[in-house]
Every structure is written in C-alpha cells, then in structure tokens.
C-alpha cells in the first residue's frame, strides 16, 4: 500500500522535494529498494539528511524543533510517504503521540548525539539500536540539556551497555533537578563520568 501526501500549503514544495531527494539518496546508498523492512540504519542515515536540511544555516532553530505542530505537519502533509516507508500506518509515529513522532525523534537523536561533524557523530552512534533512540529522545522531563546528552552519547559509545545507558539517563533526569552540570568540579565531562560511575555501582 502506498501513501501519497496531501498537497502541502504553498511554500512547502521545495522542502518536500529536498526531503524526498534525501530519501532517494539513502535508498540508493544502502540498496534498500527491495528491503521488506527498514530499521535503525535507515533512521540514522535519513536522520543525518533531515538534520542537514532542517539546520540552523537554513533558518531552523531548536525552538522550531520543539514544536509538535511542525513535526505533525511534516509527517502528515509534507512527507507521509517517507514516514510510511519506515513505520507503515502507525498513527503514533505521525502525530498521535508527540514523544514517538518519528521525524521529531530522529532529528533530536542526531542533535543530541552531535559531535563536531557527521563522520564523528556517526562513529559514536553506529553500534546503537532503535532502543537507544527511544531511551534518549523519548524520556520525560523538562527538555534537553544538550551538552550533557552529547557527552553522555560520547561516553556511551565506549561501553555500549544498554542497561547501564538506561540507568545513566534515569539518574541524570533526577540529578538535573538539583544540579547544574557545568558547575560541577571538572564541568560537564566529569559530571557525566560521575553518572556512569554511579549507575555502574562504582560509587553512590
């Protein structure tokens, strides 16, 4: 079953063309035309494309990325065919559950993992899974402390322990209620190292 987009409002045609061309590039690079199901590798590859197109240099800001209405519009009116290729007709991946909107999730996943450039970032997240995206992006809270999450992702790439990762994120959510990581002795890097040590049972 194919899904065709509702014709978007005037002014969105160029963006749709760019996002569809990005999808075609990923399909060609990863030879996905015959794939029965898309997975984490597609999430990452298309996530980088989406992040490059919806970027600060193109006028896209974190404030825009925090808008559920924007992601819903992109998912339903601009590129529902791309979302459908990844998730079929699951409404929570288009609009129903803001924490599970796929386009929003993969954009924030790349943003929260970003380290200097695309290749370095890819090296950090290449061994992860869709479970990593879920745990990183879908966590409840009052927003993202971007520099902390980027340090967490960099540190996690050295251990790749899923249970430890979940414990670190849970501990971080609790500590951020009373702690400013940049004010910790050693700054954010030492703050994150402390999260991993505590979550790993090395200290309390």
Secondary structure, DSSP 8 states (H G I E B T S, - for coil): ---------TT-HHHHHHHHHHHHHHHHHHT-TT-S---HHHHHHHHHHHHHHSSGGGT--HHHHT-HHHHHHIIIII-HHHHHHHHTT-GGGTTT-GGG-HHHHHHHHHHHH--SSHHHHHHHHTT--HHHHHHHHS--SS---HHHHHHHHHHHTTT--HHHHHHHHHHHHHHTTT--GGGSTTHHHHHHHHHHHHHTTS--
